[in-house]
């Protein structure tokens, strides 16, 4: 088993690294890594329905879709991530207990009474400290999980706090749970780096053929290619979302707006605007312009610059209409 401590904190690069070791390194691997502020969305989720769009925008939080299923999670530099890749025979390789076991052993050594719970969580005192996900590709499995060590809890809840009525779809939904930090349960305080070293040492000692591995320049080049061509793209992170309907009401100086959008593959295919506003021109022209445009803030902002929203509505600006679409 190759044991890797990834030093990068770019979420797009790190999620690409998970795919790289999974699909392009033959040996079994274990990796520890951290992401700077990011929401990592499950492969089959509707991204916009999982994030608090305004909060994410205001706090410069990255949004990245991962390769595995499951729910959305928040990462910051107080969170430690771990990944296992292993070659096997079939889907019976899926075993959340086996891959979380060494993590729980380290926590127990530290006096933290952690245990595996439910479908894919590690819990302490009835609160979640780790969410886990798995993905099968051919004869290999990727298991990765989070470890909330000293994360900023207000960001964990703020970034994932979504209005439940805005989106209608069949995508997998995240299930909110009470979360807590591992550091709150330590009898003797240690740093996240010390915690990381303890986990790595435990993996090296309990796996006879485990050895440390450093990525080569060629590895980095290939990972960056995956990052740039897939994980840093709007098409993957937002456009891959299942089809959905969006509905939001906003109150403006010019009146109430009720905006309805149907979206397929990230593109608006139907748009209707209702409300008690006063229109200066036929709003069906705006609705028709919206069709074929990506449900994306930058794309819609560029569209509104071209069609002059203020010439359609009395006392309503383009920024207000844009706010009503997320």
C-alpha positions as a Markdown table, in Angstrom:
| # | Residue | x | y | z |
|---|---|---|---|---|
| 1 | Unk | 0.0 | 0.0 | 0.0 |
| 2 | Unk | 1.3 | 3.4 | -1.0 |
| 3 | Unk | 0.8 | 6.0 | 1.8 |
| 4 | Unk | 0.5 | 9.7 | 0.6 |
| 5 | Unk | 0.3 | 13.0 | 2.5 |
| 6 | Unk | -1.0 | 15.4 | 0.0 |
| 7 | Unk | 0.3 | 19.0 | 0.6 |
| 8 | Unk | -2.0 | 20.8 | -1.8 |
| 9 | Unk | -5.2 | 22.5 | -0.5 |
| 10 | Unk | -6.8 | 23.4 | -3.8 |
| 11 | Unk | -10.2 | 21.5 | -3.8 |
| 12 | Unk | -10.3 | 21.0 | -7.5 |
| 13 | Unk | -6.8 | 19.5 | -7.6 |
| 14 | Unk | -7.4 | 17.3 | -4.6 |
| 15 | Unk | -10.6 | 15.8 | -5.9 |
| 16 | Unk | -8.8 | 15.2 | -9.2 |
| 17 | Unk | -6.0 | 13.5 | -7.2 |
| 18 | Unk | -8.6 | 11.1 | -5.7 |
| 19 | Unk | -9.6 | 10.1 | -9.2 |
| 20 | Unk | -6.0 | 9.8 | -10.4 |
| 21 | Unk | -4.9 | 7.4 | -7.7 |
| 22 | Unk | -8.1 | 5.5 | -8.1 |
| 23 | Unk | -7.9 | 5.1 | -11.9 |
| 24 | Unk | -4.2 | 5.4 | -12.7 |
| 25 | Unk | -2.2 | 3.9 | -9.9 |
| 26 | Unk | -2.2 | 0.1 | -9.8 |
| 27 | Unk | -1.1 | -0.3 | -6.2 |
| 28 | Unk | -3.5 | 0.1 | -3.3 |
| 29 | Unk | -3.3 | 3.6 | -1.7 |
| 30 | Unk | -4.0 | 5.5 | 1.4 |
| 31 | Unk | -4.0 | 9.3 | 1.3 |
| 32 | Unk | -4.5 | 12.1 | 3.9 |
| 33 | Unk | -5.4 | 15.6 | 2.5 |
| 34 | Unk | -7.1 | 18.9 | 3.3 |
| 35 | Unk | -9.2 | 21.3 | 1.2 |
| 36 | Unk | -9.4 | 25.0 | 1.7 |
| 37 | Unk | -13.0 | 26.2 | 2.1 |
| 38 | Unk | -15.2 | 24.1 | -0.2 |
| 39 | Unk | -18.4 | 22.2 | -0.5 |
| 40 | Unk | -17.9 | 18.7 | -2.0 |
| 41 | Unk | -21.1 | 17.5 | -3.6 |
| 42 | Unk | -22.1 | 13.9 | -4.2 |
| 43 | Unk | -21.9 | 12.7 | -7.8 |
| 44 | Unk | -25.7 | 12.3 | -8.2 |
| 45 | Unk | -26.8 | 15.5 | -6.4 |
| 46 | Unk | -28.3 | 18.7 | -7.7 |
| 47 | Unk | -25.5 | 21.1 | -6.8 |
| 48 | Unk | -27.6 | 24.3 | -6.5 |
| 49 | Unk | -30.1 | 22.5 | -4.3 |
| 50 | Unk | -27.3 | 21.5 | -1.9 |
| 51 | Unk | -25.6 | 24.8 | -1.3 |
| 52 | Unk | -26.6 | 28.1 | 0.2 |
| 53 | Unk | -25.7 | 30.1 | -3.0 |
| 54 | Unk | -25.5 | 33.5 | -1.4 |
| 55 | Unk | -23.4 | 32.3 | 1.6 |
| 56 | Unk | -21.1 | 30.4 | -0.7 |
| 57 | Unk | -20.6 | 33.5 | -2.9 |
| 58 | Unk | -20.1 | 35.9 | 0.0 |
| 59 | Unk | -17.5 | 33.6 | 1.6 |
| 60 | Unk | -15.6 | 32.6 | -1.6 |
| 61 | Unk | -16.4 | 28.9 | -1.0 |
| 62 | Unk | -15.4 | 26.5 | -3.8 |
| 63 | Unk | -17.9 | 24.0 | -5.0 |
| 64 | Unk | -16.7 | 20.7 | -6.4 |
| 65 | Unk | -18.6 | 17.5 | -7.5 |
| 66 | Unk | -16.8 | 14.4 | -6.5 |
| 67 | Unk | -16.7 | 11.0 | -8.1 |
| 68 | Unk | -18.6 | 9.1 | -5.4 |
| 69 | Unk | -22.3 | 9.3 | -4.4 |
| 70 | Unk | -23.7 | 10.3 | -1.1 |
| 71 | Unk | -24.4 | 13.7 | 0.4 |
| 72 | Unk | -22.7 | 17.1 | 0.3 |
| 73 | Unk | -20.1 | 18.0 | 2.9 |
| 74 | Unk | -18.2 | 21.1 | 3.9 |
| 75 | Unk | -14.4 | 21.2 | 4.0 |
| 76 | Unk | -12.1 | 23.7 | 5.6 |
| 77 | Unk | -8.6 | 23.7 | 7.0 |
| 78 | Unk | -10.0 | 22.4 | 10.3 |
| 79 | Unk | -11.1 | 19.2 | 8.5 |
| 80 | Unk | -8.9 | 16.3 | 7.6 |
| 81 | Unk | -9.8 | 13.9 | 4.7 |
| 82 | Unk | -8.7 | 10.4 | 4.1 |
| 83 | Unk | -8.9 | 8.1 | 1.1 |
| 84 | Unk | -8.4 | 4.4 | 0.5 |
| 85 | Unk | -8.2 | 2.7 | -2.9 |
| 86 | Unk | -8.1 | -1.0 | -3.2 |
| 87 | Unk | -8.2 | -3.6 | -5.9 |
| 88 | Unk | -10.6 | -6.5 | -5.4 |
| 89 | Unk | -13.1 | -8.7 | -7.3 |
| 90 | Unk | -16.6 | -7.3 | -7.2 |
| 91 | Unk | -19.0 | -4.9 | -5.5 |
| 92 | Unk | -18.7 | -6.9 | -2.2 |
| 93 | Unk | -15.6 | -4.7 | -1.7 |
| 94 | Unk | -17.9 | -2.0 | -0.5 |
| 95 | Unk | -17.3 | -2.1 | 3.3 |
| 96 | Unk | -17.7 | 1.1 | 5.2 |
| 97 | Unk | -16.8 | -0.6 | 8.5 |
| 98 | Unk | -13.4 | -1.9 | 7.2 |
| 99 | Unk | -12.2 | 1.5 | 6.0 |
| 100 | Unk | -13.4 | 3.5 | 9.0 |
| 101 | Unk | -12.0 | 0.9 | 11.5 |
| 102 | Unk | -8.4 | 2.2 | 11.6 |
| 103 | Unk | -9.7 | 5.8 | 12.0 |
| 104 | Unk | -11.9 | 4.7 | 14.9 |
| 105 | Unk | -8.9 | 2.9 | 16.5 |
| 106 | Unk | -6.8 | 6.1 | 16.4 |
| 107 | Unk | -9.7 | 8.1 | 17.9 |
| 108 | Unk | -10.2 | 5.5 | 20.7 |
| 109 | Unk | -6.5 | 5.6 | 21.5 |
| 110 | Unk | -6.9 | 9.3 | 22.0 |
| 111 | Unk | -9.8 | 8.7 | 24.4 |
| 112 | Unk | -12.5 | 9.7 | 22.0 |
| 113 | Unk | -15.4 | 7.2 | 22.2 |
| 114 | Unk | -16.1 | 7.1 | 18.4 |
| 115 | Unk | -18.2 | 4.5 | 16.7 |
| 116 | Unk | -19.5 | 3.7 | 13.3 |
| 117 | Unk | -23.2 | 4.6 | 12.9 |
| 118 | Unk | -25.9 | 4.3 | 10.4 |
| 119 | Unk | -25.0 | 3.9 | 6.7 |
| 120 | Unk | -21.7 | 5.8 | 6.5 |
| 121 | Unk | -20.9 | 8.0 | 9.5 |
| 122 | Unk | -18.5 | 8.0 | 12.5 |
| 123 | Unk | -20.3 | 9.5 | 15.6 |
| 124 | Unk | -19.2 | 10.7 | 19.0 |
| 125 | Unk | -21.8 | 11.3 | 21.7 |
| 126 | Unk | -24.6 | 11.1 | 19.1 |
| 127 | Unk | -23.0 | 13.7 | 16.8 |
| 128 | Unk | -21.3 | 13.3 | 13.4 |
| 129 | Unk | -17.6 | 13.8 | 13.1 |
| 130 | Unk | -17.1 | 11.9 | 9.9 |
| 131 | Unk | -19.1 | 11.3 | 6.7 |
| 132 | Unk | -17.9 | 8.6 | 4.2 |
| 133 | Unk | -18.6 | 7.7 | 0.6 |
| 134 | Unk | -17.5 | 4.9 | -1.7 |
| 135 | Unk | -17.3 | 4.4 | -5.5 |
| 136 | Unk | -16.6 | 1.2 | -7.5 |
| 137 | Unk | -14.8 | 1.3 | -10.9 |
| 138 | Unk | -14.1 | -2.0 | -12.7 |
| 139 | Unk | -12.4 | -4.0 | -10.0 |
| 140 | Unk | -11.3 | -1.2 | -7.7 |
| 141 | Unk | -13.0 | 0.7 | -4.8 |
| 142 | Unk | -12.4 | 4.2 | -3.7 |
| 143 | Unk | -13.4 | 5.0 | -0.1 |
| 144 | Unk | -13.0 | 8.5 | 1.2 |
| 145 | Unk | -14.2 | 10.3 | 4.4 |
| 146 | Unk | -14.1 | 13.5 | 6.3 |
| 147 | Unk | -12.8 | 14.1 | 9.9 |
| 148 | Unk | -14.1 | 17.2 | 11.5 |
| 149 | Unk | -11.2 | 18.1 | 13.8 |
| 150 | Unk | -11.5 | 21.9 | 14.4 |
| 151 | Unk | -13.8 | 23.1 | 11.6 |
| 152 | Unk | -15.7 | 26.4 | 11.8 |
| 153 | Unk | -19.2 | 25.1 | 12.7 |
| 154 | Unk | -21.0 | 28.3 | 11.5 |
| 155 | Unk | -19.6 | 27.7 | 8.0 |
| 156 | Unk | -20.5 | 24.0 | 8.1 |
| 157 | Unk | -24.2 | 24.9 | 8.7 |
| 158 | Unk | -24.2 | 28.2 | 6.7 |
| 159 | Unk | -22.8 | 26.8 | 3.5 |
| 160 | Unk | -25.2 | 23.9 | 3.4 |
| 161 | Unk | -28.4 | 25.6 | 4.6 |
| 162 | Unk | -30.7 | 25.5 | 1.6 |
| 163 | Unk | -34.3 | 26.6 | 1.4 |
| 164 | Unk | -36.2 | 23.3 | 1.0 |
| 165 | Unk | -38.9 | 24.6 | -1.4 |
| 166 | Unk | -36.7 | 26.2 | -4.1 |
| 167 | Unk | -35.8 | 23.0 | -6.0 |
| 168 | Unk | -37.9 | 20.1 | -7.2 |
| 169 | Unk | -36.0 | 17.1 | -8.5 |
| 170 | Unk | -35.2 | 13.4 | -8.0 |
| 171 | Unk | -31.6 | 13.9 | -7.0 |
| 172 | Unk | -30.1 | 12.4 | -3.9 |
| 173 | Unk | -30.6 | 14.8 | -1.0 |
| 174 | Unk | -28.2 | 15.4 | 1.9 |
| 175 | Unk | -29.6 | 14.5 | 5.3 |
| 176 | Unk | -28.8 | 17.2 | 7.9 |
| 177 | Unk | -27.2 | 15.8 | 11.1 |
| 178 | Unk | -25.8 | 17.4 | 14.2 |
| 179 | Unk | -22.1 | 17.7 | 13.8 |
| 180 | Unk | -19.2 | 18.3 | 16.2 |
| 181 | Unk | -15.4 | 18.6 | 16.2 |
| 182 | Unk | -13.1 | 15.8 | 17.4 |
| 183 | Unk | -10.9 | 18.4 | 19.3 |
| 184 | Unk | -13.8 | 19.0 | 21.7 |
| 185 | Unk | -13.5 | 15.5 | 23.0 |
| 186 | Unk | -9.7 | 15.2 | 23.4 |
| 187 | Unk | -8.5 | 14.8 | 27.0 |
| 188 | Unk | -5.1 | 16.2 | 25.9 |
| 189 | Unk | -5.0 | 18.9 | 23.2 |
| 190 | Unk | -3.1 | 18.1 | 20.1 |
| 191 | Unk | -2.8 | 19.9 | 16.7 |
| 192 | Unk | -4.4 | 18.7 | 13.6 |
| 193 | Unk | -1.0 | 18.0 | 12.2 |
| 194 | Unk | -0.2 | 15.7 | 15.1 |
| 195 | Unk | -3.6 | 14.0 | 14.6 |
| 196 | Unk | -2.7 | 13.5 | 10.9 |
| 197 | Unk | 0.7 | 12.0 | 11.8 |
| 198 | Unk | -0.9 | 9.6 | 14.3 |
| 199 | Unk | -3.3 | 8.3 | 11.6 |
| 200 | Unk | -0.5 | 7.9 | 9.1 |
| 201 | Unk | 1.7 | 6.1 | 11.6 |
| 202 | Unk | -1.2 | 3.8 | 12.5 |
| 203 | Unk | -1.8 | 2.9 | 8.8 |
| 204 | Unk | 1.9 | 2.2 | 8.2 |
| 205 | Unk | 2.2 | 0.0 | 11.3 |
| 206 | Unk | -0.9 | -2.0 | 10.7 |
| 207 | Unk | -0.4 | -2.7 | 7.0 |
| 208 | Unk | 2.7 | -4.9 | 6.5 |
| 209 | Unk | 3.4 | -3.7 | 3.0 |
| 210 | Unk | 2.6 | 0.0 | 3.5 |
| 211 | Unk | 5.2 | 2.5 | 2.3 |
| 212 | Unk | 5.3 | 6.2 | 2.0 |
| 213 | Unk | 4.9 | 7.7 | -1.5 |
| 214 | Unk | 5.6 | 11.1 | -3.0 |
| 215 | Unk | 4.0 | 12.2 | -6.3 |
| 216 | Unk | 6.4 | 12.7 | -9.2 |
| 217 | Unk | 6.4 | 15.7 | -11.5 |
| 218 | Unk | 4.7 | 13.5 | -14.0 |
| 219 | Unk | 2.0 | 12.5 | -11.5 |
| 220 | Unk | 1.4 | 16.2 | -10.8 |
| 221 | Unk | 1.1 | 17.0 | -14.5 |
| 222 | Unk | -1.5 | 14.3 | -15.0 |
| 223 | Unk | -3.5 | 15.3 | -12.0 |
| 224 | Unk | -3.5 | 19.0 | -13.1 |
| 225 | Unk | -4.9 | 17.9 | -16.5 |
| 226 | Unk | -7.8 | 16.1 | -14.8 |
| 227 | Unk | -8.3 | 19.1 | -12.6 |
| 228 | Unk | -8.4 | 21.6 | -15.4 |
| 229 | Unk | -10.4 | 19.5 | -17.8 |
| 230 | Unk | -13.0 | 18.1 | -15.4 |
| 231 | Unk | -13.1 | 19.2 | -11.7 |
| 232 | Unk | -12.6 | 22.9 | -12.3 |
| 233 | Unk | -15.3 | 23.2 | -14.9 |
| 234 | Unk | -18.9 | 24.5 | -14.5 |
| 235 | Unk | -20.1 | 21.6 | -16.7 |
| 236 | Unk | -19.0 | 19.0 | -14.2 |
| 237 | Unk | -19.8 | 20.8 | -11.0 |
| 238 | Unk | -23.1 | 22.3 | -12.0 |
| 239 | Unk | -24.1 | 21.0 | -15.5 |
| 240 | Unk | -23.9 | 17.4 | -14.4 |
| 241 | Unk | -26.8 | 17.9 | -12.0 |
| 242 | Unk | -30.0 | 15.9 | -12.6 |
| 243 | Unk | -32.8 | 17.9 | -14.3 |
| 244 | Unk | -34.8 | 20.0 | -11.9 |
| 245 | Unk | -37.4 | 22.7 | -11.5 |
| 246 | Unk | -36.5 | 25.9 | -9.6 |
| 247 | Unk | -39.0 | 28.3 | -7.9 |
| 248 | Unk | -38.2 | 31.4 | -5.8 |
| 249 | Unk | -40.2 | 34.5 | -4.7 |
| 250 | Unk | -38.4 | 37.8 | -4.1 |
| 251 | Unk | -39.8 | 41.1 | -2.9 |
| 252 | Unk | -38.4 | 44.2 | -4.7 |
| 253 | Unk | -39.2 | 47.9 | -4.6 |
| 254 | Unk | -41.2 | 47.4 | -7.8 |
| 255 | Unk | -43.3 | 44.5 | -6.4 |
| 256 | Unk | -43.3 | 40.8 | -5.8 |
| 257 | Unk | -41.6 | 38.4 | -8.3 |
| 258 | Unk | -42.3 | 34.6 | -8.5 |
| 259 | Unk | -39.7 | 33.0 | -10.8 |
| 260 | Unk | -40.1 | 29.5 | -12.2 |
| 261 | Unk | -37.3 | 27.7 | -14.2 |
| 262 | Unk | -37.1 | 24.2 | -15.6 |
| 263 | Unk | -33.5 | 23.2 | -16.1 |
| 264 | Unk | -32.0 | 20.2 | -18.0 |
| 265 | Unk | -28.2 | 19.5 | -18.0 |
| 266 | Unk | -27.6 | 22.8 | -16.4 |
| 267 | Unk | -29.5 | 24.8 | -19.1 |
| 268 | Unk | -32.8 | 26.6 | -18.7 |
| 269 | Unk | -35.4 | 25.0 | -21.0 |
| 270 | Unk | -38.5 | 26.8 | -19.7 |
| 271 | Unk | -38.9 | 30.1 | -17.8 |
| 272 | Unk | -42.0 | 31.9 | -16.4 |
| 273 | Unk | -42.1 | 35.1 | -14.3 |
| 274 | Unk | -45.2 | 35.9 | -12.3 |
| 275 | Unk | -45.9 | 38.7 | -9.8 |
| 276 | Unk | -47.6 | 42.0 | -8.9 |
| 277 | Unk | -44.9 | 44.2 | -10.6 |
| 278 | Unk | -45.6 | 46.7 | -13.3 |
| 279 | Unk | -44.1 | 45.8 | -16.6 |
| 280 | Unk | -43.1 | 48.4 | -19.3 |
| 281 | Unk | -42.7 | 45.8 | -22.1 |
| 282 | Unk | -43.9 | 42.3 | -22.8 |
| 283 | Unk | -41.9 | 40.1 | -20.4 |
| 284 | Unk | -42.3 | 37.0 | -22.6 |
| 285 | Unk | -39.2 | 38.5 | -24.4 |
| 286 | Unk | -37.1 | 38.0 | -21.3 |
| 287 | Unk | -38.5 | 34.5 | -20.7 |
| 288 | Unk | -37.6 | 33.6 | -24.3 |
| 289 | Unk | -34.0 | 35.0 | -23.8 |
| 290 | Unk | -33.6 | 32.8 | -20.7 |
| 291 | Unk | -34.3 | 29.7 | -22.6 |
| 292 | Unk | -31.0 | 28.1 | -23.7 |
| 293 | Unk | -29.0 | 30.0 | -21.1 |
| 294 | Unk | -27.1 | 28.1 | -18.4 |
| 295 | Unk | -28.5 | 28.4 | -14.9 |
| 296 | Unk | -25.3 | 30.1 | -13.9 |
| 297 | Unk | -24.8 | 33.5 | -12.3 |
| 298 | Unk | -22.1 | 34.7 | -14.7 |
| 299 | Unk | -24.0 | 33.6 | -17.8 |
| 300 | Unk | -27.3 | 35.2 | -16.6 |
| 301 | Unk | -25.5 | 38.4 | -15.6 |
| 302 | Unk | -24.0 | 38.7 | -19.1 |
| 303 | Unk | -27.4 | 38.1 | -20.6 |
| 304 | Unk | -29.1 | 40.8 | -18.6 |
| 305 | Unk | -26.4 | 43.3 | -19.7 |
| 306 | Unk | -27.5 | 42.7 | -23.3 |
| 307 | Unk | -31.3 | 42.9 | -22.8 |
| 308 | Unk | -31.6 | 45.9 | -20.4 |
| 309 | Unk | -33.8 | 44.5 | -17.6 |
| 310 | Unk | -34.7 | 48.0 | -16.4 |
| 311 | Unk | -36.5 | 48.7 | -19.7 |
| 312 | Unk | -39.0 | 45.9 | -18.9 |
| 313 | Unk | -39.9 | 46.5 | -15.2 |
| 314 | Unk | -40.7 | 49.6 | -13.2 |
| 315 | Unk | -38.4 | 50.2 | -10.2 |
| 316 | Unk | -36.6 | 46.8 | -10.6 |
| 317 | Unk | -32.9 | 46.3 | -11.4 |
| 318 | Unk | -31.1 | 43.4 | -13.1 |
| 319 | Unk | -29.3 | 42.5 | -9.8 |
| 320 | Unk | -32.6 | 41.9 | -8.1 |
| 321 | Unk | -33.9 | 39.6 | -10.9 |
| 322 | Unk | -30.6 | 37.8 | -10.8 |
| 323 | Unk | -30.9 | 37.3 | -7.0 |
| 324 | Unk | -34.3 | 35.7 | -7.7 |
| 325 | Unk | -32.8 | 33.0 | -9.8 |
| 326 | Unk | -30.6 | 31.4 | -7.1 |
